[in-house]
Amino acid sequence: MIEIERSQTGVRMEKRILKVLKGLAEYHDISLGDLLEGIVLHVFEGKTPFGPESLKKIAELKKVYHLDLDATASHKLIESSAEKRKARK
């Protein structure tokens, strides 16, 4: 085990992506934070963070939560006007 210090963050994320991530964390019986840390550490080394079993589960969760976005949507997502107003409150 490696002792670390964590920071609380208030990151905003697309709703369906978050649902898939939470579902995947639950499937692996880990916290959302642990899942995200693992994804980032793998990607920082140019490695894929998911094996075949996890990719299959992700595909299932994407169907359940109607997530039709893929990597081509990266950096192109904008919030609806209603969401922008809600975020300001």
HELIX and SHEET records of a PDB file:
HELIX    1   1 LYS A   15  TYR A   27  1                                  13    
HELIX    2   2 LEU A   32  PHE A   44  1                                  13    
HELIX    3   3 PRO A   52  VAL A   64  1                                  13    
HELIX    4   4 ALA A   71  ALA A   73  5                                   3    
HELIX    5   5 SER A   81  ARG A   88  1                                   8    
END                                                                             
